[in-house]
Amino acid sequence: MKQGIFTIGENIALTDSVMRMRLFGDVSDITASGQFINIKLEGLYLRRPISVYDRDEESVTIIYKVVGKGTEQMRAMKVGETLDVLTGLGNGYDLSVSGDKPLLLGGGVGVPPLYMLAKKLIGEGKQVSVILGFNTKSEVFCEEEFRALGAHVTVTTVDGSYGVKGFVTGPMAEMDYTYFYTCGPEPMLKAIYNTAKTSGQFSFEERMGCGFGACMGCSCKTITGYKRICKDGPVMRKEEILWEK
């Protein structure tokens, strides 16, 4: 984990409520797909954890949904302003077990952390399929960005206004894949768990107090006891998850 001051180089709208921000600074601690950063905002006590969408040698890009006071404050920020950021948080996905045809499934704001993962897997020569799930057409984002990487992309919408009508588990049930990676709301993750034909990894969305394991506020139960989503996760293997009834 590293703390640093980052400069905003981009902050643009992708949809009515989804924004993309590029931050320039020391990104050396961001080493794995699925990690997140924690942003300090003026006047707010808790930092805002946001998953990493992509990184290069000098910047990190995040995609965030405007849902409350903190993200509304972020949306209003301009190029050239600075943010206090903790980087290198979370464990990230393990790419070594993907096999030749990995499947990536993202729901809503669970889509962004899969981009860098897809980029790396395709760079290793893997045949990557991606299913992106949204409620309706107006919420769809990043479809073309995944296609540009060379991934086979399927989009689902709950209301059928775009792509395949229904949930990500619909197309998933018909696909041939060697392993899966996913991130999204818990109901989606549970459905994927029950639909999956193979092992896989789940990235959990959770409200976090500190973001680095000190407060124990984001603990979840696993087969080996309680783990902290921010420190021991956010990625968990399928075999270690115990769902609350």
C-alpha positions in Angstrom: 0.0 0.0 0.0 1.3 3.5 -0.9 -0.2 7.0 -0.2 0.3 9.7 -2.8 -1.0 12.9 -4.3 -2.5 12.3 -7.8 -3.4 14.9 -10.4 -6.7 14.6 -12.4 -6.0 14.3 -16.1 -9.5 13.3 -17.2 -12.9 13.2 -15.7 -15.6 12.6 -18.2 -19.1 11.1 -18.3 -19.7 7.7 -20.0 -23.5 7.6 -19.1 -25.8 9.9 -17.1 -24.4 8.4 -13.8 -21.1 6.7 -14.7 -17.8 8.7 -14.9 -14.3 7.9 -16.1 -11.3 9.6 -14.3 -7.6 9.3 -15.1 -5.2 10.1 -12.3 -1.5 10.8 -12.7 0.9 9.8 -10.0 2.9 6.9 -8.5 1.2 3.7 -9.6 4.0 1.3 -8.8 1.9 -0.4 -6.1 -0.8 -1.3 -8.5 0.3 -4.7 -9.8 -2.7 -6.9 -10.2 -6.0 -6.8 -12.0 -8.8 -6.5 -9.5 -7.0 -4.2 -7.0 -8.6 -0.9 -5.9 -7.6 2.6 -4.8 -9.0 4.6 -1.8 -9.6 8.3 -2.4 -9.8 10.9 0.3 -12.3 13.7 -0.3 -12.4 17.1 1.4 -15.0 17.2 4.2 -15.7 13.5 4.2 -14.4 11.2 7.0 -14.2 7.9 5.1 -12.2 7.4 1.9 -14.0 6.1 -1.2 -12.8 2.7 -2.5 -12.9 2.5 -6.3 -11.7 -0.4 -8.4 -8.9 0.0 -10.9 -10.1 0.0 -14.6 -6.6 0.3 -16.2 -3.1 1.6 -15.5 0.0 2.6 -17.4 3.4 3.6 -16.2 2.3 7.1 -15.1 -1.4 6.9 -14.4 -4.4 4.9 -13.1 -7.9 5.1 -14.7 -11.0 4.4 -12.7 -14.7 4.2 -13.6 -17.1 5.2 -10.9 -20.9 5.5 -10.5 -22.3 8.7 -9.0 -24.5 7.4 -6.1 -23.9 9.7 -3.2 -22.2 12.8 -1.7 -18.6 11.5 -2.3 -19.0 10.5 -5.9 -21.0 13.6 -6.7 -18.1 15.6 -5.3 -15.7 13.6 -7.6 -17.9 14.3 -10.6 -17.5 18.0 -10.1 -13.8 17.9 -10.0 -11.7 19.4 -12.8 -8.6 18.5 -14.7 -5.6 19.7 -12.8 -7.1 19.3 -9.3 -5.4 16.8 -7.0 -6.5 13.9 -4.8 -4.9 12.1 -1.8 -5.0 8.4 -2.9 -4.0 5.1 -1.3 -2.9 2.6 -4.0 -2.1 -1.1 -4.2 -5.1 -2.2 -2.1 -6.6 -5.7 -2.4 -5.3 -9.0 -3.7 -6.5 -8.9 -7.3 -7.3 -11.8 -9.6 -5.0 -14.9 -10.1 -4.5 -15.2 -13.9 -2.4 -18.4 -13.6 -5.4 -20.7 -13.4 -7.5 -19.2 -16.2 -7.0 -21.9 -18.8 -7.3 -21.2 -22.6 -10.8 -19.9 -22.7 -11.6 -17.7 -19.6 -15.0 -16.1 -19.1 -15.4 -12.7 -17.5 -18.7 -11.6 -16.1 -19.4 -8.0 -14.8 -22.6 -6.4 -13.5 -23.0 -2.6 -13.5 -20.1 -1.0 -11.6 -18.6 -4.5 -11.4 -17.6 -4.2 -15.0 -14.5 -1.8 -14.6 -12.1 -4.2 -12.8 -12.5 -6.8 -15.6 -11.0 -4.5 -18.2 -7.4 -4.7 -17.1 -7.9 -8.5 -16.5 -9.2 -9.0 -20.0 -6.3 -6.9 -21.4 -3.7 -9.1 -19.6 -5.4 -12.4 -20.5 -5.6 -11.5 -24.1 -2.0 -10.4 -24.0 -1.2 -14.0 -22.9 -2.9 -15.3 -26.0 -6.1 -16.5 -24.2 -9.5 -16.6 -25.9 -11.5 -14.3 -23.7 -15.3 -14.0 -23.5 -17.0 -11.2 -21.6 -20.6 -10.9 -20.5 -21.6 -7.4 -19.3 -24.9 -7.1 -17.4 -27.0 -4.0 -17.0 -30.6 -3.1 -16.1 -31.3 -1.1 -19.3 -29.7 0.2 -22.5 -28.9 3.7 -21.1 -26.7 2.1 -18.4 -24.5 0.2 -20.9 -20.8 1.3 -20.9 -17.4 -0.2 -22.0 -18.8 -2.6 -24.5 -16.7 -1.3 -27.4 -13.6 -1.0 -25.2 -13.7 -4.7 -24.5 -14.3 -5.4 -28.2 -11.3 -3.3 -29.1 -9.1 -5.6 -26.9 -10.2 -8.6 -28.9 -12.6 -10.1 -26.5 -15.9 -11.8 -27.5 -18.5 -9.6 -25.9 -22.1 -10.3 -24.9 -24.3 -7.6 -23.3 -27.4 -8.4 -21.3 -30.1 -6.0 -20.0 -32.8 -7.0 -17.5 -35.5 -5.2 -19.5 -34.3 -6.4 -22.9 -33.8 -2.9 -24.3 -30.3 -3.9 -25.6 -28.5 -7.1 -26.2 -29.7 -10.3 -24.6 -32.8 -10.0 -22.4 -32.2 -11.2 -18.8 -29.2 -11.7 -16.6 -25.5 -12.7 -17.2 -26.3 -16.2 -16.1 -28.4 -16.8 -19.3 -25.6 -16.6 -21.8 -23.2 -18.1 -19.3 -25.2 -21.4 -19.1 -24.7 -21.8 -22.9 -21.0 -21.0 -23.1 -17.9 -23.3 -23.1 -15.2 -21.9 -20.8 -12.2 -23.1 -18.8 -12.5 -20.8 -15.8 -14.4 -17.6 -14.9 -13.8 -14.3 -13.2 -16.6 -12.0 -12.0 -17.4 -8.8 -10.1 -20.8 -7.3 -9.3 -23.7 -7.1 -6.8 -24.1 -10.1 -4.5 -27.3 -11.4 -6.0 -25.5 -11.7 -9.3 -22.5 -13.4 -7.7 -24.8 -15.9 -6.0 -26.5 -16.7 -9.3 -23.2 -17.2 -11.0 -22.0 -19.5 -8.2 -25.0 -21.7 -8.8 -24.7 -21.6 -12.6 -21.0 -22.1 -13.0 -19.6 -25.3 -14.7 -16.0 -24.6 -13.5 -14.1 -23.1 -10.7 -13.7 -19.3 -10.6 -12.9 -16.1 -8.7 -15.4 -13.6 -7.3 -14.6 -10.0 -6.5 -16.9 -8.6 -3.8 -18.3 -5.1 -3.6 -18.4 -4.0 0.0 -18.6 -0.8 2.1 -15.2 -0.3 3.6 -14.1 1.8 6.5 -10.3 2.0 6.2 -9.6 0.0 3.1 -6.6 -1.9 4.4 -7.8 -4.3 7.1 -7.5 -2.3 10.3 -11.2 -1.7 11.1 -12.6 -5.2 10.4 -15.7 -3.5 9.1 -15.9 -5.5 5.8 -15.4 -9.0 7.1 -17.1 -12.0 5.5 -17.4 -15.7 6.4 -15.4 -18.3 4.5 -14.5 -21.9 5.0 -11.4 -20.9 6.8 -13.0 -18.3 9.0 -13.7 -14.6 8.6 -11.7 -12.7 6.0 -11.6 -8.9 5.4 -12.8 -8.0 1.9 -10.4 -5.1 1.7 -7.3 -6.9 2.8 -7.8 -10.6 2.2 -10.0 -9.9 -0.9 -11.8 -8.4 -2.6 -11.2 -11.5 -4.7 -12.2 -14.9 -3.3 -12.0 -18.3 -4.8 -15.3 -20.1 -5.5 -14.4 -23.0 -3.2 -13.8 -20.8 -0.1 -17.1 -18.8 -0.2 -19.8 -19.4 2.3 -23.0 -17.6 1.4 -25.2 -16.2 4.2 -28.6 -17.7 4.2 
